[in-house]
Each structure stands twice: as structure tokens, then as C-alpha cells.
Amino acid sequence: MKAQFLATTAIAAMLAGCSTAYGEEVETVAEAAQPAVTIPQGSGYFASDSDLPFLTPDFTQITEDDYVPAFEQGMAIQKAEVEAITSNPAAPNFENTIVALEKSGRMLGRVANVFFALTGANTMDRLDEINTQISPKLSAHFDSITLNPELFVRVKAVYDSRASMAMTREDAKLLEETYKDMVHAGALLTEAERERVKEINSQLSKLTTEFSQKVRTATVGNALIVDTAEELAGLSQVDIESAAKLATDKGHEGKFAIALQNTTRHPLNPVLENRETREKLYWASYHRADVGGE
């Protein structure tokens, strides 16, 4: 769950000085019996772990059309998992609250890990469309967890009892991080303040997606063009041939091109012997997204 909380942490800090919405109510947990929650079953490739080494995704089994249904299923499953926690008539404890929350969202995590790895590296128009479509939904989904009053009541009850609990160091750390992440996300804010946090998170999600897409497009679309192979001294012959091909692909036949990276520390800088080329590559990477009005 920790990664899911990070998107909302900065927003809550803006309202950290505000009053709590709970007061003494955080000490009590509803004990009335609730109907059992049915956890939906996922389907498709992301419904289970990959059977490849290190859980590597099998891209031969994944199409662009798989992502949106998998995201929707993953969110629905985690929503039901969280509802099962909050409606549990048993008193909150480490297993039925903290561990259950930590284990929730497995399918959503699988599809998100693959999808955002692709969109963060080298995407395509269809994936960008999906990213724009799904990011606000993910923001709202995670807000529904981190800003869930009933869930926080249970988490806080376990956290407040930690001194009397026998836990491993790992368990204690998980409990501490779960509680602090929810507090930082805004769990102690008033209802009106939590709604404002949700609005800000939604806008941040939209702007973050737009920003990352612009930076990636600028990085992939630009390159350092040099006139001679001598300027690439230090590179292997294979790298020089690749630079010649890239230049041709970009309309600079007879020249050489070095693709930019999403970093100012380009991996070829340590081996390039020409100081002027290194400097040009540094500044090209540094200014990769400097476009007026963008």
C-alpha cells in the first residue's frame, strides 16, 4: 500500500495544521455485525502472477485493450477488499486490518506496474490515451482508501495498541508506515478538508500525467546531432553505427545522432572522449523539454 499513499502525501501537508475531524471517535470501532462482503474475481492476464522468472510480464499475452478492463477490475476488487476490512465485526487487530490492507490490490498492482513502466519509458498514442483516462480514476480510488474514515478508525485502533502487541520488527514497521501514510494523506482532516484534498489530488493527477507525457515526448523526439564520427571518439563501433542509423531515421543522413535520456547524467558521457561533445550532450539532455508555451 505504501506506493499508493505517496501521491496524496504532499497534498495533506498543505492542510497539516488543520483540526482533526475525529476527536474521541477514533477510539471506537463499530461492533455491529455486517453482511459478508463478496470479493469479485479478476479475469484476464493480470488476474494472476506471471509464471516467468522474476514475475516478468509476458508481453506476448498482453494487448493494449487489456489495460483498461484490468484497471477497472483491479480497482473494484480492492474496493471490495477494503470494504471487507471496514465491515468486519471483529475488533481490529494486526492481521484483520493492517495485513489485510497490505495484501489488498494485488491485481491492480500487477497491471499498474506493467502499464506505467511502459508509459514511463517509450509509449504510444493509445497508451497515452489510456493513461489520461485512467489516472484520475486511480487518484479517486486511492483517495477512497487513504481518506476512508472507517478504515482509519481501525488502523488507528491497532496503532494505539502497539505497545501491548508482540510484533516482529517488520510488523512494527508496517504498522507505523501504514498509520503515518494515512495521516500524511489527510486522514485526520475534517470532512470538508478531505474533500478539498480529493479535488487537489485529481487536478495533480491530470497535470502530472500531462507533464510526464510532454517530457517523454521531448526526450524521445530529440537527439544530439554531430557531423563526424571523430566527435564520437570513445564509443564502440556498434554504438557509432547505431548513431549513424538514428541520424538517418531522423532525416540527417551522413551525420550521427545520440538519443537523449530522461536524465542529465547521460550513460554515454563517461566514455565520450571529446569534451565538446560531452558538453553538447549534457545541455541537450538538460534542455530536452524546453519548448516555448509548453
C-alpha positions in Angstrom: 0.0 0.0 0.0 2.9 2.4 0.6 3.3 3.4 -3.0 -0.4 4.0 -3.3 -0.2 6.6 -0.5 2.6 8.6 -1.9 0.5 10.6 -4.4 -1.5 12.1 -1.7 1.2 12.8 0.9 2.2 16.2 -0.4 -1.4 17.4 -0.5 -2.1 16.6 3.1 1.0 18.6 4.1 -0.7 21.7 2.9 -3.5 21.2 5.4 -1.5 19.6 8.2 -2.2 22.4 10.7 -6.0 21.9 10.4 -8.1 20.4 13.1 -8.9 16.7 13.3 -12.3 15.5 12.2 -12.4 12.6 14.6 -11.6 13.6 18.1 -12.6 10.8 20.5 -14.4 8.9 17.8 -11.2 7.4 16.6 -11.1 5.3 19.7 -14.2 3.3 18.9 -14.9 0.7 16.3 -18.4 -0.4 15.3 -19.1 -3.9 16.6 -22.5 -4.4 14.8 -22.5 -7.5 12.6 -22.3 -6.7 8.9 -23.1 -8.8 5.8 -20.1 -10.6 4.4 -18.6 -8.8 1.5 -18.2 -10.7 -1.7 -14.8 -10.1 -3.3 -15.1 -10.2 -7.1 -12.7 -12.4 -9.1 -10.5 -10.9 -11.7 -10.1 -12.3 -15.2 -7.6 -11.9 -18.0 -3.8 -11.9 -18.0 -3.4 -9.7 -14.9 -5.7 -11.8 -12.7 -2.7 -13.8 -11.5 1.1 -13.5 -11.2 3.3 -14.1 -14.2 4.9 -17.5 -14.3 8.0 -16.1 -15.9 11.2 -15.7 -13.9 11.1 -12.7 -11.5 7.4 -12.3 -12.4 8.4 -10.7 -15.7 5.4 -9.8 -17.7 4.8 -11.9 -20.9 4.0 -9.2 -23.4 3.0 -11.8 -26.0 -0.1 -12.3 -23.9 -0.9 -8.6 -23.4 -2.6 -6.2 -25.8 -3.4 -2.5 -25.5 -7.1 -3.4 -25.0 -6.3 -5.4 -21.8 -5.3 -2.4 -19.7 -8.5 -0.5 -19.0 -10.5 -3.6 -18.1 -7.7 -4.8 -15.9 -7.5 -1.4 -14.1 -11.3 -1.4 -13.6 -11.3 -4.9 -12.3 -8.3 -4.2 -10.0 -10.0 -1.2 -8.5 -13.3 -3.0 -8.0 -11.5 -5.9 -6.3 -9.5 -3.7 -4.0 -12.6 -1.6 -3.2 -14.3 -4.8 -2.0 -11.3 -5.9 -0.1 -11.2 -2.6 1.8 -15.0 -2.8 2.4 -14.4 -6.3 3.9 -11.9 -4.8 6.3 -14.1 -1.9 7.4 -17.3 -4.1 7.8 -15.5 -6.8 9.8 -17.4 -7.1 13.0 -14.4 -8.4 14.9 -12.3 -5.9 16.8 -9.4 -4.6 14.7 -6.1 -6.3 15.0 -2.9 -6.5 13.1 -4.0 -9.4 10.9 -7.5 -8.4 10.0 -6.7 -4.7 9.4 -3.0 -4.0 8.7 -2.1 -7.2 6.9 -5.4 -7.4 5.1 -4.9 -3.8 3.8 -1.3 -4.6 2.8 -2.5 -7.6 0.8 -5.2 -5.7 -0.9 -4.9 -4.5 -4.5 -2.7 -7.3 -5.9 -4.3 -7.3 -9.3 -4.3 -3.5 -9.5 -0.6 -3.5 -8.6 0.2 -6.0 -11.3 -1.4 -4.0 -14.1 -0.1 -0.7 -12.8 3.4 -1.9 -12.6 3.4 -3.1 -16.2 1.4 -0.2 -17.7 3.3 2.7 -16.0 6.7 1.0 -16.8 5.7 1.2 -20.5 4.3 4.7 -20.4 7.3 6.0 -18.5 9.8 4.5 -20.9 8.5 4.7 -24.5 4.8 4.8 -25.1 2.4 5.2 -28.0 -0.7 7.2 -28.6 -3.1 4.6 -27.4 -1.3 4.1 -24.1 -1.2 7.8 -23.6 -5.0 7.9 -24.1 -5.4 5.2 -21.5 -3.1 7.0 -19.1 -5.1 10.2 -19.5 -8.3 8.3 -19.0 -7.3 6.1 -16.0 -5.1 8.4 -13.9 -7.9 10.5 -12.5 -9.8 7.3 -11.6 -6.8 5.9 -9.9 -6.4 9.1 -7.9 -10.0 8.9 -6.8 -9.6 5.2 -6.0 -6.6 5.7 -3.7 -8.3 8.7 -2.0 -11.2 6.4 -1.2 -8.7 4.3 0.7 -6.4 6.7 2.3 -9.2 9.1 3.3 -11.6 6.4 4.4 -12.8 7.3 7.9 -14.0 3.8 8.8 -10.7 2.3 7.7 -8.6 4.9 9.6 -10.6 4.2 12.8 -9.5 0.5 12.6 -5.9 1.4 11.6 -5.6 3.9 14.5 -7.1 1.4 16.9 -4.3 -1.1 16.1 -1.7 1.6 16.1 -2.7 2.9 19.5 -2.5 -0.6 20.9 1.0 -1.3 19.5 2.8 -1.1 22.9 0.9 -4.1 24.1 1.3 -6.2 20.9 4.0 -8.8 20.3 5.3 -7.9 16.8 8.4 -8.5 14.8 10.4 -5.5 13.6 8.9 -5.9 10.2 5.4 -6.0 11.6 6.0 -2.9 13.7 7.4 -1.0 10.7 4.5 -1.9 8.5 2.0 -0.7 11.2 3.9 2.5 11.7 4.2 3.2 8.0 0.5 2.4 7.3 -0.7 4.7 10.0 1.7 7.6 9.1 0.9 7.3 5.4 -2.8 7.7 6.1 -2.2 10.6 8.4 0.1 12.3 5.8 -2.6 11.6 3.2 -5.1 13.6 5.2 -7.0 11.1 7.3 -7.1 13.4 10.3 -8.6 16.3 8.4 -12.2 17.4 8.6 -14.7 16.1 6.0 -14.6 19.4 4.1 -10.8 19.4 4.1 -10.7 15.8 2.9 -13.0 16.7 0.0 -10.7 19.6 -0.9 -7.7 17.2 -0.8 -9.5 14.9 -3.3 -10.1 17.9 -5.6 -6.4 18.8 -5.5 -5.3 15.2 -6.0 -7.5 14.9 -9.0 -6.0 18.0 -10.6 -2.5 16.9 -9.7 -3.1 13.6 -11.3 -4.2 15.3 -14.5 -1.2 17.7 -14.6 1.3 15.1 -13.6 0.2 12.9 -16.5 0.4 15.7 -19.0 3.8 16.8 -17.7 5.3 13.3 -17.9 3.9 12.8 -21.4 5.4 16.1 -22.6 8.8 15.3 -21.1 8.9 11.8 -22.5 7.8 13.0 -26.0 10.5 15.7 -25.9 13.1 13.1 -24.8 12.3 10.6 -27.5 11.7 13.2 -30.2 15.0 15.0 -29.8 18.7 13.9 -30.2 22.2 15.4 -30.3 23.3 15.6 -34.0 27.0 15.7 -34.7 28.7 15.9 -38.1 31.6 13.4 -37.8 32.4 10.1 -36.2 35.5 11.7 -34.7 33.2 13.6 -32.4 32.1 10.3 -31.0 35.6 9.0 -30.1 35.4 6.6 -27.3 32.2 4.9 -28.4 32.3 1.3 -29.8 31.9 0.7 -33.5 28.4 -0.7 -32.8 27.4 2.5 -31.0 28.7 4.7 -33.8 26.8 2.6 -36.4 23.7 2.9 -34.3 24.2 6.7 -34.1 24.5 6.9 -37.9 21.3 4.9 -38.4 19.4 7.1 -35.8 20.6 10.2 -37.6 19.3 8.8 -40.9 16.0 7.9 -39.3 15.7 11.5 -38.1 16.4 13.0 -41.5 20.1 13.7 -41.0 21.7 11.2 -43.4 25.5 11.2 -43.3 25.6 12.5 -39.7 25.4 10.9 -36.3 22.8 11.2 -33.6 22.8 10.3 -29.9 19.4 9.6 -28.4 18.6 11.7 -25.3 17.8 10.1 -21.9 15.4 11.2 -19.3 18.3 12.3 -17.1 21.1 14.9 -17.2 23.6 12.1 -16.5 23.7 10.5 -19.9 25.2 7.0 -19.8 27.5 7.7 -22.8 29.1 10.8 -21.2 31.7 8.7 -19.3 33.0 7.1 -22.4 32.9 10.0 -24.9 36.4 11.4 -25.2 35.5 14.7 -26.9 34.9 17.3 -24.3 32.8 19.5 -26.6 30.6 16.5 -27.5 30.1 15.7 -23.8 29.1 19.3 -23.1 26.7 19.4 -26.0 25.1 16.1 -24.9 24.7 17.4 -21.3 23.0 20.5 -22.4 20.8 18.8 -25.0 19.6 16.4 -22.2 19.2 19.3 -19.7 17.1 21.3 -22.1 15.3 18.4 -23.7 11.8 19.8 -22.9 12.5 23.5 -23.3 9.7 24.5 -25.7 8.1 27.9 -25.6 4.5 27.8 -24.4 4.6 24.1 -23.4 
